[in-house]
Structures are given as C-alpha cells and as structure tokens.
Amino acid sequence: MELITGTWHWSISGFLIGMIMLVLIYFGKSFGMSSNLRTLCSMAGAGKYADFFKFDWREQKWNLAVVLGTILGGFVAFNFLSDSSIVTLNPKTVEAIAGFGIDAPNGKLVPDALFGSEIFSSVKGILLLFLGGILIGFGTRYAGGCTSGHAISGLSNFQIPSLIAVIGFFIGGLVMVNVFYPLIFK
C-alpha cells in the first residue's frame, strides 16, 4: 500500500481543530500543551517538592492524548505529508534572514541555523535555547497557559484573559523579530 505524499490544505487542519474544540467544549474540557507538562511532572512526583504540582493528575490524563497526538501527528506529517519542493519563501524574507547571517531554508520551513542540530555547536546557541526556555516557561506560567491553550481553546470559549494573552503573544513576537533578533544575530 502506497501512502499519498503531499501537504494538507490549511483548511483541513483548521476544520479538524475546530471539530476537536467542539468536542472538548461539549465535554467541558479545555485544550493546551502547558497543562500536559504540569500533568507529567505531577505523575513523576513533583508534588513532593512544589505545591503547584499537588493535584489529582488522573483527572487530567485524558489530556495526555494531546501529547501523543502531537508526537504521532508530527511523525506522520514529516514522513508522509511533507513535500519540501513546494516550500518557497518570499525573496524579501530570504534577504531579511540573510541580513542576520542565516542561510535560506532551501525548501524547508525553517532554517537549520535556528532549528537544526547546529544550534548546539556554539555556546551562544545553547545560551539562547536556555534563556528562551526560561522565558517561555515563565511566560506560560504567568499568562496562565500557552499559545495553543489561549489562542485555540480560550478564544473559542470567548475568554477575555485569553484575548489579552494572545494580543501579548503577537506584540512579543513583533518586538522579538524587529528589536531583539537584529541585536542577537548581528
């Protein structure tokens, strides 16, 4: 049996995410990746060391399907639904990232200099990953959830805190790309 290769149209993924949200809303559940990290830490016994992890993780184990689905979906998408020959970037984007000393992705979605294994070859790259991880962890906790939880689940439930968080995510992204990237990569 031969699998069909190619990419899904964005509307198929959007429709499936919407259907999943309707099912979750129907069952009174919410979606988000950061809550899975809390559940995994609680399962591993982190509640012995921090009150934040003291809760009945069994009530949240259904949410671990999100982690499994993400891993499985990433594997299927990469191995069976990707076609690098159709990924092209706007020449202005290629020129802009070249200005930071980053080579064009050459058919990939993201450049290896930022998302490949070569980032581990420099102290600067490792420090950026470490600092970025701390900022993401702090921001996720401070905002009460991650981008997927707020942007997909929170907005679909018309939650004002999620709208504020998503606006903050976009502002933070714009500031990062327009202010900090030039400072970091020049």
Secondary structure, 3 states (H helix, E strand, C coil): CCCCCCCCCHHHHHHHHHHHHHHHHHCCCCCCCHHHHHHHHHHCCHHHCCHHHCCCHHHHHHHHHHHHHHHHHHHHHHHHCCCHHHCCCCHHHHHHHHHCCCCCCCCCCCCHHHHCHHHHHCHHHHHHHHHHHHHHHHHHHHHCCCHHHHHHHHHHCCCHHHHHHHHHHHHHHHHHHHHHHHHHHC
